[in-house]
Amino acid sequence: MARVTGIGGIFFKSRNPEALREWYRLHLGVDIKPWGGAVFPWNEGASTGADGVTVWNIFPADTGYFAPSEAAFMVNYRVADLRALLDALRAEGCNVDEKVEESELGRFGWVLDPDGNKVELWEPPVAPVKE
């Protein structure tokens, strides 16, 4: 079974998200979208021809989205089969969140690594996610 197939997103906290977004826009040319983040499209190559995106976003310092992790970041990993991977992680004794979210954006699940960092696992939808 394929496990992680790529990076789906990079998320981090800031005490001043708006100012930090502006810094990244101004100095690094990050194309900040109206929803507050950026999307970096890519292609897996000639072998599959599949397109994908990596999402970048800044959250307020007091967000609860990364809980129970106290880290200032969270990485979202693309996976091929979320349910199978979550079952395998449980069988391996990993600390897997029971919650799974499904939407037009795909399926999301979470696991804590041994350092207590929350790791987001994302199975993209069949149709590509648009900006």
C-alpha positions in Angstrom: 0.0 0.0 0.0 1.3 3.4 -0.9 1.4 5.7 2.2 2.5 9.3 1.7 2.5 10.4 -1.9 3.5 14.1 -1.5 3.1 17.3 0.5 -0.5 18.6 0.4 0.1 21.7 2.5 2.2 23.6 4.9 0.5 25.5 7.7 1.9 27.6 10.5 0.9 30.0 13.2 1.5 33.7 13.6 0.7 36.3 16.2 -0.1 38.6 13.2 -1.2 36.6 10.2 -2.1 39.5 8.0 1.2 41.3 8.4 3.1 38.0 7.8 1.0 37.2 4.7 1.9 40.7 3.4 5.6 40.1 4.1 5.5 36.9 2.1 3.6 38.6 -0.7 5.8 41.6 -0.9 9.2 40.0 -0.3 8.9 36.5 -1.7 6.1 37.0 -4.3 3.7 34.5 -2.7 0.3 35.0 -4.5 -2.0 35.3 -1.5 -5.6 34.4 -2.4 -8.7 36.1 -0.9 -9.1 33.2 1.6 -5.7 34.0 3.1 -3.4 31.4 1.7 -1.6 30.4 -1.5 -1.8 27.4 -3.9 1.2 26.1 -5.7 0.2 23.8 -8.6 2.4 21.1 -9.9 2.3 18.0 -12.2 3.4 14.5 -11.2 5.1 14.1 -14.6 4.7 12.3 -17.8 4.2 8.9 -16.2 0.8 9.8 -14.6 -0.1 13.2 -16.1 -1.8 14.0 -12.8 -2.0 17.6 -11.6 -1.9 18.5 -7.9 -1.5 21.4 -5.6 0.4 22.2 -2.4 -1.5 24.7 -0.1 0.3 27.2 2.0 -1.5 29.1 4.8 -0.9 31.0 8.0 -3.2 30.5 11.0 -3.7 32.8 14.0 -1.4 32.0 16.9 -4.4 30.9 19.0 -5.9 28.5 16.5 -7.2 25.2 17.8 -6.8 23.5 14.5 -3.4 22.1 15.4 -4.6 20.8 18.8 -3.6 18.8 20.7 -0.2 19.6 19.2 1.5 22.7 20.7 3.7 23.1 17.6 3.5 26.2 15.6 3.3 24.2 12.3 1.4 21.4 10.7 2.3 19.5 7.6 -0.5 18.0 5.4 0.6 14.9 3.5 -1.2 13.6 0.4 -2.2 9.9 0.6 -3.7 7.5 -1.9 -6.1 5.7 0.5 -6.9 7.5 3.7 -9.0 4.8 5.4 -6.5 2.0 4.7 -3.6 4.1 5.9 -5.5 5.1 9.1 -6.3 1.4 9.8 -2.7 0.5 9.2 -1.5 3.2 11.6 -3.9 2.1 14.3 -2.7 -1.5 13.9 0.9 -0.2 14.3 0.0 1.4 17.6 0.0 5.0 16.4 -2.0 7.8 18.0 -4.7 8.2 15.3 -7.6 10.8 15.7 -10.9 9.0 15.3 -12.3 11.9 13.4 -12.3 11.8 9.6 -13.7 14.7 7.6 -15.0 14.4 4.0 -15.9 17.3 1.7 -15.5 18.5 -1.8 -11.9 19.1 -0.9 -11.3 15.4 -0.2 -10.9 13.2 2.9 -8.9 14.3 5.9 -7.6 12.4 8.9 -4.9 13.0 11.6 -2.3 11.2 13.5 0.2 12.5 16.2 3.9 11.7 15.6 6.0 10.6 18.6 7.0 14.2 19.3 3.3 15.2 19.6 3.1 17.0 16.3 -0.3 16.8 14.6 0.1 15.4 11.1 -2.8 15.9 8.6 -3.4 13.2 6.0 -5.3 14.2 2.9 -6.8 12.0 0.2 -7.5 14.4 -2.6 -10.9 14.2 -4.4 -11.0 12.5 -7.8 -11.6 15.9 -9.5 -8.7 18.4 -9.0 -9.2 21.0 -6.3 -9.5 24.5 -7.7 -8.1 27.7 -6.1 
